[in-house]
């Protein structure tokens, strides 16, 4: 059973990260879908592309969809959270000094990379 509230929160978190750090899909949503929702790497990537479709990922998302690697329900709810979260992140990041933002960004990527490599 898909927990809609958790998917919305994932989208909100990824959206805040996107607005705050300029990241989201590959660094937040894909690992979460693999580790928390048990999707395969292909399904996680396809679902992430589907939630970010217009217009950048349309062709890639369609290819994943036709291969059976897109979960439309997950894509819809994460997308809704992401939509709001990106605005929130963009609002909060403006006063953050550039050197600190670089450290936050690098630290976040390091944590995600280590998690993907080790587990």
Secondary structure, 3 states (H helix, E strand, C coil): CCCHHHHHHHHHHHHHHHHHHCCCHHHHHHHHHHHCCCCCHHHHHHHHHHHCHHHHHHHHHHHHHHCCCCCHHHHHHHHHHHHHHHHHHHHHHCCCCHHHHHHHHHHHHHHHHHHHHHC
